[in-house]
Amino acid sequence: MKTTNQNLDNTRKRILVAPLNWGLGHATRCIPIINALIEHNFEPVIASDGVALQLLKKEFPNLTAFELPSYNITYSKKAKGFKTKLIKDSPHLLKTIKKEKKAVFKLIVNEGISGIISDNRFGVRHKSIPSVFITHQLRVLSGSTTWFSSKMHQKIILKFDECWVPDHNGISNLSGRLGHVDNFDATIKYLGPLTRFKKQNTVTKYKLLVLLSGPEPQRTFLEEKLLNDLNKFEGNVLFVKGKIEAVQHKEVINNITTYNFMASKQLETAINESELILSRSGYTTIMDLAKLEKKAFFIPTPGQFEQEYLAKKLDSEGITPYCEQDNFDINLLKNVDTYSGFKFEEYELNYHKLFRLF
């Protein structure tokens, strides 16, 4: 499915930007990349599916957008079934990758694509044009099978011309052992943390901001649990469900203001105006909160090794506390007072040099 809202300058190189539809993180961290492409006289073409595609179409209504085959990634209802479900879904995943490759080839031919930036979409690449893979997971944690999942992921990365890692290359980093490995013969470029947000000097409006995202059914499980627990919370609460829908809805009940979703500028302001953030420990959320130097409390998605690792890492470093979903109690938010919160390390990404690949 194609959506075109404006004919852009045909003399500009067209770069396909395709994030994975797994929560909103992959799509949102592509926003600064898309903006940078526009600023450097490229024409981004968006491709994804589901809520990731919906979000980017709302952010960039004047760009051409295409729907790609869906991976249909969902979590199991029980944390222990996460890895089993992924293995069970692998035949569908492989079929989808083949469909992606065919769809990308058609786009290259019909739309004059000159380069590809794929955020974790394995089949969005082609040997005839420069193809980039964005990931913060050079090592994929999967418990006892981490060695295998990491090896398979690295094998896919090697099929791309470059791998862009949204993190600092050094001891002071956000992704830890996920984004830093030894003896991996790939062309890796560390971009520094990618975020669409900027820190603002604002008056605190909300004592707590709840940010939800991620695949179902776990997103809904946490939403229902938190809305029930927040009845005992004192202070103004802003609750953003992370449900991308055609129309934005706002509801105010007592001290809780609820939105189904927020666009980038509105969310940027909301985070800046909030004293404390309660959310999943997704990597894109971590990059956003680091940039805005916020205090946070994390609840990792049950069974997702990556989020569990990141939450434990930040806790051990004294930056943010966390707890498992089943053990969460609203009183645990008081523990945040003994943690430092995020401090941002300034960096400057040379997009002109980065985009020379295209």
C-alpha positions in Angstrom: 0.0 0.0 0.0 1.4 3.4 -1.0 0.6 6.8 0.4 1.9 9.9 -1.4 1.0 13.4 -0.1 3.4 15.6 -2.0 5.7 15.3 -4.9 9.2 16.2 -3.8 12.3 17.3 -5.7 13.1 14.5 -8.2 16.8 15.5 -8.3 17.3 14.4 -4.7 18.5 10.9 -3.9 15.7 8.8 -2.4 16.6 6.8 0.7 14.3 4.1 2.0 13.9 4.2 5.8 12.3 1.1 7.2 11.9 0.5 11.0 10.7 -2.8 12.5 7.1 -2.6 13.9 7.8 -3.9 17.4 6.5 -1.3 19.8 7.2 2.3 18.8 11.0 2.5 19.6 12.4 1.5 16.2 10.1 4.0 14.5 10.8 6.9 16.9 14.5 6.6 16.8 14.4 6.8 13.0 12.8 10.3 13.3 16.1 12.1 13.8 17.6 10.1 10.9 14.7 11.1 8.6 15.0 14.8 9.7 18.7 14.7 9.0 18.2 13.2 5.6 15.9 16.0 4.7 18.3 18.6 6.0 21.1 17.1 3.9 19.0 17.3 0.7 17.9 13.6 0.5 14.3 12.5 0.0 13.4 9.9 2.7 10.8 7.3 1.7 9.1 5.6 4.6 8.3 1.8 4.8 7.0 -0.2 7.6 3.7 -1.7 8.9 1.3 -1.4 11.8 1.7 1.3 14.5 5.3 2.0 13.4 4.0 3.1 9.9 1.1 5.0 11.4 3.4 6.9 13.7 5.8 7.9 11.0 3.0 8.9 8.6 1.7 11.2 11.4 5.2 12.7 11.9 5.9 13.1 8.2 2.6 13.5 6.4 4.4 15.0 3.3 6.7 12.0 2.7 5.9 9.0 0.5 5.1 5.9 2.6 4.7 2.2 1.8 3.4 -0.7 3.8 5.7 -3.7 4.1 4.8 -7.3 5.0 4.2 -7.6 8.7 6.3 -9.8 11.1 3.2 -9.9 13.4 5.4 -10.0 16.4 3.5 -10.5 19.7 4.5 -11.6 23.2 3.2 -14.7 24.9 0.8 -14.2 27.8 3.4 -15.7 30.1 7.0 -14.5 30.4 8.4 -18.0 30.4 6.8 -18.6 26.9 8.6 -15.7 25.2 11.5 -17.6 23.7 9.3 -20.6 22.9 6.9 -18.4 21.0 9.7 -16.8 19.0 11.0 -20.2 17.9 7.4 -21.3 17.0 7.0 -18.1 15.0 10.3 -18.4 13.1 8.9 -20.1 9.9 6.5 -17.1 9.5 9.4 -14.7 10.1 11.5 -16.4 7.4 8.6 -16.1 4.9 8.1 -12.5 5.8 11.8 -11.8 5.2 11.5 -13.3 1.7 8.4 -11.1 1.0 10.3 -8.1 2.3 13.1 -8.7 -0.2 10.7 -8.9 -3.1 8.9 -5.7 -1.9 12.2 -3.8 -1.6 13.3 -4.9 -5.1 10.1 -3.5 -6.5 10.6 -0.2 -4.6 14.2 0.1 -5.9 13.0 -0.3 -9.5 9.7 1.6 -9.4 10.6 4.4 -6.9 14.2 5.0 -7.8 15.6 4.2 -4.4 19.4 5.0 -4.0 20.0 3.8 -0.5 18.4 1.8 2.3 18.4 2.3 6.1 16.8 -0.6 7.9 16.1 -0.5 11.6 16.1 -4.2 12.4 14.1 -5.3 9.3 16.2 -8.3 8.1 14.9 -8.4 4.5 15.1 -4.7 3.8 18.4 -4.6 1.9 19.7 -5.1 -1.6 23.2 -5.8 -2.9 22.8 -3.3 -5.8 22.6 -0.2 -3.5 24.1 0.9 -0.2 22.2 -0.8 2.7 22.5 0.1 6.3 21.3 -1.8 9.4 20.5 0.1 12.6 20.7 -1.9 15.8 21.9 -1.6 19.4 22.1 -5.4 19.7 25.3 -6.7 18.3 24.8 -9.3 21.1 21.2 -10.7 21.3 20.5 -11.9 24.8 18.3 -15.1 25.0 19.4 -16.8 28.2 21.3 -20.1 27.6 21.1 -19.6 23.8 22.7 -16.1 23.8 25.7 -17.4 21.9 23.5 -18.8 19.1 21.0 -15.8 18.8 24.0 -13.4 18.8 25.8 -15.4 16.1 22.7 -15.5 13.9 22.0 -11.8 14.3 25.7 -11.0 13.5 25.4 -13.1 10.3 22.4 -11.0 9.2 24.3 -7.7 10.0 27.2 -8.8 7.8 24.8 -8.9 4.8 24.6 -5.0 5.1 27.2 -2.5 4.0 27.3 -0.8 7.4 25.8 -1.3 10.8 24.9 1.9 12.7 24.8 1.5 16.5 22.9 4.3 18.4 25.2 4.6 21.4 28.6 5.9 22.5 31.7 3.8 21.7 33.4 3.6 25.0 33.1 2.7 28.6 30.4 5.4 29.3 27.5 4.0 27.2 23.9 3.0 27.5 23.7 -0.4 25.8 26.4 -2.2 27.7 27.3 -5.6 26.4 24.4 -5.5 23.9 26.0 -2.9 21.7 29.7 -3.6 22.3 31.3 -6.9 21.2 34.8 -8.0 20.3 36.0 -9.9 17.2 33.1 -8.9 15.0 34.2 -8.2 11.5 31.5 -5.7 10.4 31.7 -2.0 9.4 30.3 -0.6 12.6 29.7 3.1 13.2 28.6 4.4 16.6 26.2 7.3 16.2 25.8 8.3 19.9 22.3 8.0 21.3 19.5 8.8 18.8 16.6 10.8 20.1 14.0 13.2 18.6 13.9 15.2 21.9 15.7 18.2 23.3 15.9 19.3 26.9 13.7 22.3 27.8 13.6 24.6 30.9 10.0 24.1 32.0 7.9 24.2 35.1 7.1 20.8 36.5 3.4 20.1 35.7 3.2 16.3 36.5 4.6 14.4 39.4 4.4 11.2 37.3 4.4 10.4 33.6 3.5 6.9 32.6 4.8 6.0 29.1 3.6 2.7 27.6 4.6 0.9 24.4 5.5 -2.5 23.1 3.7 -5.5 21.5 0.5 -6.9 22.9 -0.7 -8.5 25.1 1.9 -7.2 27.7 1.2 -3.6 26.9 -2.4 -4.0 27.9 -1.6 -6.1 31.0 0.7 -3.3 32.3 -1.8 -0.5 31.4 -4.6 -2.2 33.4 -2.3 -2.9 36.4 -1.0 0.7 36.5 -4.3 2.4 36.1 -5.6 0.4 39.1 -2.5 1.1 41.2 -2.5 4.8 40.5 -5.7 5.3 42.4 -3.5 5.4 45.5 -1.0 7.9 44.0 -0.9 11.5 45.2 0.0 14.1 42.7 -0.8 14.9 39.0 -0.3 11.9 36.7 -0.1 12.0 32.9 -0.7 8.5 31.4 0.2 8.0 27.7 -0.9 4.5 26.6 1.1 4.3 23.4 -1.8 3.3 21.2 -1.5 4.9 17.8 -5.0 5.6 16.5 -6.6 7.8 13.9 -7.7 10.4 16.4 -6.0 11.5 19.6 -8.2 11.1 22.7 -7.8 12.8 26.1 -9.6 11.9 29.3 -9.2 13.4 32.8 -10.4 11.6 35.9 -9.4 13.1 39.2 -5.7 13.5 39.2 -5.0 11.3 36.1 -4.9 12.7 32.6 -4.9 10.0 29.9 -4.0 10.1 26.2 -4.0 7.2 23.8 -0.9 8.7 22.1 1.1 11.8 21.7 3.0 13.2 18.7 6.7 14.0 19.1 6.5 17.7 20.1 3.7 17.1 22.5 5.5 14.2 24.1 8.8 16.1 24.3 7.0 18.8 26.3 5.3 16.3 28.5 8.5 14.5 29.5 10.2 17.8 30.2 7.3 18.9 32.4 7.3 15.6 34.4 9.2 14.9 37.6 9.4 11.2 37.3 8.9 8.7 34.3 7.5 5.2 34.7 7.9 3.0 31.7 9.3 -0.1 30.1 13.1 -0.3 29.9 13.2 -0.2 26.1 16.4 1.1 24.6 14.8 4.0 22.7 13.0 5.2 25.8 16.4 5.0 27.7 18.0 7.2 25.0 15.2 9.7 25.2 15.3 10.0 29.0 19.0 10.2 29.0 18.9 13.2 26.6 16.3 14.9 28.9 18.2 13.9 32.0 15.2 12.6 33.8 14.6 10.3 36.8 12.8 7.1 36.0 11.5 3.8 37.3 11.5 0.8 34.9 9.3 -2.2 34.6 10.9 -4.6 31.9 8.6 -6.5 29.6 8.3 -9.9 31.1 10.5 -12.5 29.4 12.3 -10.0 27.3 16.0 -10.5 28.1 17.2 -7.2 26.5 14.9 -5.0 28.7 15.7 -7.0 31.8 19.4 -6.6 31.2 19.1 -2.9 30.6 17.0 -2.3 33.7 19.5 -4.3 35.9 22.4 -2.5 34.3 21.0 1.0 35.1 20.0 -0.1 38.6 23.5 -1.4 39.3 25.0 1.9 38.1 22.7 3.8 40.6 20.9 5.6 37.8 17.3 4.1 37.9 15.6 1.5 39.9 13.4 -1.3 38.5 11.2 -4.2 39.4 9.4 -7.1 37.7 5.9 -6.5 36.5 4.2 -8.9 38.9 6.0 -7.4 41.9 5.3 -3.7 41.1 3.7 -1.6 43.8 3.1 2.1 43.6 5.1 2.6 46.8 8.2 1.4 45.1 8.4 4.7 43.3 9.8 6.2 46.5 13.0 4.3 45.8 13.8 6.7 43.0 15.0 9.3 45.5 18.2 7.2 46.2 19.2 7.1 42.5 21.0 9.7 40.5 18.8 9.8 37.4 20.2 10.2 33.9 23.1 12.5 33.0 23.6 13.2 29.4 27.0 13.0 27.7 27.1 15.6 24.9 28.2 14.5 21.4 27.9 15.7 17.8 27.0 13.4 15.0 28.5 14.3 11.6 25.6 13.4 9.4 27.3 14.8 6.3 30.1 12.3 6.7 27.7 9.5 7.7 25.5 10.0 4.6 28.5 9.8 2.2 27.7 6.1 1.9 24.7 7.1 -0.3 
